[in-house]
Amino acid sequence: MNELPLDIPLKNFHEANGAKMVPFAGFNMPINYKPGIINEHKNVRNHSGIFDVSHMGQILIEIKDLNIKNLEKYIPLKLSNLKINKSNYTFLLNQNGGVIDDLIVSMIHIDDRPILYIVYNASRKQQDEQIFFECAPDSKIIHNNNCLFAIQGPESIEVLGNIIQIPKDMNFLDINLFVYKNEKIIVSRSGYTGEDGFEISISTEHAEVFVKDLLKNKNTMLCGLGSRDSLRLEAGLSLYGHELNENITPIEAGLSWALDKGRLDDSALNGNKILSDQLHNKPSNKKIGLISVNRSMLRDGMILFDSNKNNIGKITSGCFSPNLNKSIAIGYVNSHFDEKKEIFCEIRNKMELVKKTSLPFVKKNYKKNGSNNE
């Protein structure tokens, strides 16, 4: 029997602000608000938007030799070499190098002690937490008491800067503790929209007041899962359960940059030989971007064909792009397929031509080294 979805702490606040709530990853989540997905999407690209992502997992793990050794079986980073106040995009890997989950792992100081702060997907909480507690029994889950928000867009620094003091030299994937209402909160310059922005972990007690403070800016609006998905897809970012799963390796997903290559020689790392082989040879599949030619909507699960109607792959994510005014998609095709040849997608029992394109679909605007660039 399926369990009923859980409510995020600010459910009543979201409903009072016109949110349409839908079940997602075991939680009732805002899919959109009254302005609609397209307006929310454009507001993030041009101004700023706030996403409540409190359904996601958050855990603190002490930096101890045994904890690090155990975690390095699953995480393809040299955890002892992580820099303080830096976040890292990485994975939990299974024995075949497949992705159990993708994570953001950060090193921060709490009470003068170095701590791993890990954010992980709501849909993978059970699997991830089993690994975390097996590797580090003294791990501390904080998502039961802390909300997680993302404020995204070119004006996000101005909006958040009116509430807490953000250093001018804080760059993409920097993370630190700040003070709000006499409480320490965790703030990282990160997000999953391709825009400059921040993610904030804050106690449930202060969460609603915090969001209301952000909304005092007239160009800022609440945004739901609908625009979050279209924004991340335009930015060419992978989503667990779509571009990533336990049968897809980071290298097949075009994410080899997120691996510490030195760890691939380490037999203690799950799937190290498979990953090493894929790094030096072609994996069986490769990730590509697609744009609809005939303005038909491209959707997750649609099959891709060559001109001879041979099955060459499938779409893993698809949506309408408000910025391009076209339907876009990410998918996988056989690595041996000639990329210069035409690709067709089966849409409503018809073969329609689609155009291959490089990822991302739109330029990323992360703040790096004092400027906003990809």
Salt bridges, closest charged atoms under 4 A:
GLU15 OE2 - LYS11 NZ 3.21
ASP52 OD2 - HIS14 NE2 2.73
GLU62 OE2 - ARG113 NH1 3.19
GLU129 OE2 - HIS143 NE2 3.68
ASP138 OD2 - LYS64 NZ 2.77
GLU155 OE2 - HIS47 ND1 2.86
ASP174 OD1 - LYS86 NZ 2.45
GLU183 OE1 - HIS206 ND1 2.51
GLU195 OE2 - ARG45 NH1 3.09
ASP196 OD2 - ARG189 NH2 2.75
GLU205 OE2 - HIS206 NE2 3.97
GLU208 OE2 - LYS212 NZ 3.03
ASP213 OD1 - LYS216 NZ 3.02
ASP229 OD1 - ARG232 NE 2.90
GLU234 OE1 - HIS41 NE2 2.88
GLU234 OE1 - ARG45 NE 3.03
GLU243 OE1 - ARG232 NH1 2.99
GLU246 OE2 - ARG124 NH2 2.74
ASP266 OD2 - ARG263 NH2 3.12
ASP300 OD2 - HIS242 ND1 3.46
GLU339 OE2 - LYS286 NZ 2.61
GLU339 OE1 - LYS356 NZ 3.01
